[in-house]
């Protein structure tokens, strides 16, 4: 039914587990995976029997973030849309890549993630291994987060790509303002215990038991009255929105696109950070993150 996600009905249909299924790429997010994920979320949302949705990842990591250039992604985006105008640069012309990228990221990364946050079901992110950059976005869109004891969280788009953060900028709300600045400026990672201390992680489960223990956790929530659960979700989400969360997301997305435009205006040969290369792809799929928690000055 889906190419890059698995859809599993559990607990007599009251719980659904949706699993990112590109384990060979550490669940790096290509466009079709995000389309599949949105369709799976919508299917679970439309099923009146479903009370709780678990979002998990197959293989060694929950998600290594956006796919930055595998053959799958190149095929998805090439030739790609051709309706965007060319612009003049230093006496020459090039395609309007900023406009094209903004539309793509608005739809696949930003709007999708915001919609999943407001899904009419309770959602639980079940994470393990590496949760990198855009992997944080998927996790943060969920109502609750449970982590295996081997989990590592990091956003390296600043130190590796020269960006100001990912498209769904939940960092100040999830890490706290100063911790967010520290992690974005250094590329350092935190473990599950620190995520729990920060209030981002709800539960920590042993890696070899996380599947079963997450379902047990989901069943506890599924036993609550549906309307009461949704009103809890709406009340808390609205409280955060009243504090400025939604407006902050929109502003940060605009800055993210301005950051892209900055790099697009530069010569890729002189500014390699503007063009993710093989070293980035190798790092994202190599296993554990290279930046240690506090090793980078």
WOJOTA-V241492 format. One record per residue. PSI is psi in whole degrees, 0 to 359 (NA if undefined). OMEGA is omega as a letter, one per 30 degrees, with the letter a starting at -180 (* if undefined). Layout:
psi=(PSI/PSI)
omega=(OMEGA/OMEGA)
This chain:
psi=(319/149/322/9/155/143/117/126/130/166/50/34/356/337/137/135/122/124/123/131/61/61/329/338/19/35/36/140/104/171/318/326/318/325/314/318/317/317/322/317/316/322/317/322/325/348/113/341/337/129/323/140/128/131/117/180/137/154/200/344/153/305/133/7/200/141/122/14/25/163/327/315/319/318/323/323/355/121/334/181/144/10/355/143/157/157/154/133/117/45/351/191/154/163/149/73/332/314/317/315/320/315/317/312/326/315/306/326/311/302/319/310/319/320/320/328/324/16/145/41/160/133/143/123/124/103/156/167/225/132/98/133/253/343/328/321/314/317/315/337/346/157/324/154/124/139/141/156/357/11/141/133/136/151/114/13/335/308/331/327/358/29/163/4/175/177/325/94/76/2/309/331/331/321/337/151/310/322/323/314/315/311/323/324/335/334/9/161/162/157/181/322/317/323/324/317/327/349/6/322/131/315/148/125/150/141/319/358/3/325/307/318/328/320/319/317/315/321/323/317/322/337/348/153/134/311/321/317/316/327/327/312/311/320/315/316/319/320/317/321/320/334/358/9/308/317/324/320/315/316/315/325/319/318/323/317/324/321/316/315/322/312/325/333/351/163/121/327/327/337/78/339/341/347/96/131/192/330/325/315/319/317/317/331/12/351/235/151/146/322/125/171/316/30/344/121/NA)
omega=(l/a/a/l/l/a/a/l/a/l/a/l/a/a/l/l/l/a/l/a/l/a/a/l/a/l/l/a/l/a/a/l/a/l/l/a/l/l/l/l/a/l/l/l/a/a/a/l/a/l/a/l/l/l/a/l/l/l/a/a/l/l/l/l/l/l/a/l/l/l/l/a/l/l/a/a/a/g/l/a/a/a/a/a/l/l/a/l/l/l/l/l/l/a/a/a/a/l/a/a/a/l/l/a/l/a/a/a/a/a/l/a/l/l/l/l/a/a/a/l/l/a/l/l/l/a/l/l/a/l/a/l/a/l/l/a/l/a/a/l/a/a/a/l/l/a/l/a/l/a/l/a/l/l/a/a/l/a/a/a/l/a/a/a/a/a/l/a/a/a/a/a/a/a/a/a/a/l/l/l/a/a/a/a/a/a/l/l/l/a/a/a/l/l/l/l/l/a/l/a/a/a/l/a/l/a/a/l/a/l/a/a/l/l/l/l/l/l/l/a/l/a/l/l/a/a/l/l/a/l/l/a/a/a/a/l/l/l/l/l/l/l/l/a/a/l/l/l/a/l/a/l/l/l/l/l/l/l/l/a/l/a/a/a/a/l/a/a/a/a/a/l/l/a/a/a/a/l/l/a/l/a/a/a/a/a/a/a/a/l/l/a/a/a/a/a/*)
